[in-house]
C-alpha cells in the first residue's frame, strides 16, 4: 500500500510494525524508494513520536491481535495526540460498528467519523439484487454511531472502513459540513 501511495504523490510515509522480520523485509524490498521509512515498534507505545507528528494514520486492522480490553487499556490509543488537528485516522478492519464505534466515538478523540463498508474482493451481488447503494458511498450511521436497523449488509465478510477526522478544540463537530 505504501509504495502505491508514493506513486500517488505522498512524500513522507512512516511504516510501523511490531515484527522486525517484516520491517527488515520491507526495507530491503523498497530500499530504492526514499519516501518510505520503516520502524519496528509496538503501536501501544508510540512515545518515540512527538505530539501532532502525523497528518494521517492508516491502521490496516492491527488491533486484531489485541482483546478489546487491551484496546481500552491503551486509553486514547495514542492516536489522538499523534495526529495534527484535522488529521485523519483510517481504520480498515472486519470489526463491525457494534464493537468499534463504542471505542472510536469516545469524546477524548474529538473525531468526526464516516463509515464505509466494502465487500471482499471478488464479491458480486446476487442475481436479482436491487440494491442501489454504491460501495463507495458512506454508510449512514445513527446518533449512537451504529448502522441503522434496516441496513442490509450484503457481504458478511466485508471490510469496515472508519474514516475519523480529528477536529480541533475550537471547532464544534456538528458545524463541520459533510463532504462525501
QUIQUILIN-V421834 format. One record per run of one state. SS is the DSSP state (h for helix, s for strand, l for the rest). FROM is the first residue (numbers start at 0). LEN is the number of residues. Records with the same first field share a line. If there is no record, write none. Layout:
SS = FROM-LEN ; FROM-LEN
//
This chain:
l = 0-1 ; 7-5 ; 17-2 ; 29-6 ; 40-13 ; 59-2 ; 65-2 ; 73-5 ; 93-3 ; 104-6 ; 118-20 ; 139-1 ; 141-5 ; 147-11 ; 166-6 ; 175-5
h = 1-6 ; 19-10 ; 61-4 ; 67-6 ; 78-4 ; 96-8 ; 172-3
s = 12-5 ; 35-5 ; 53-6 ; 82-11 ; 110-8 ; 138-1 ; 140-1 ; 146-1 ; 158-8
//
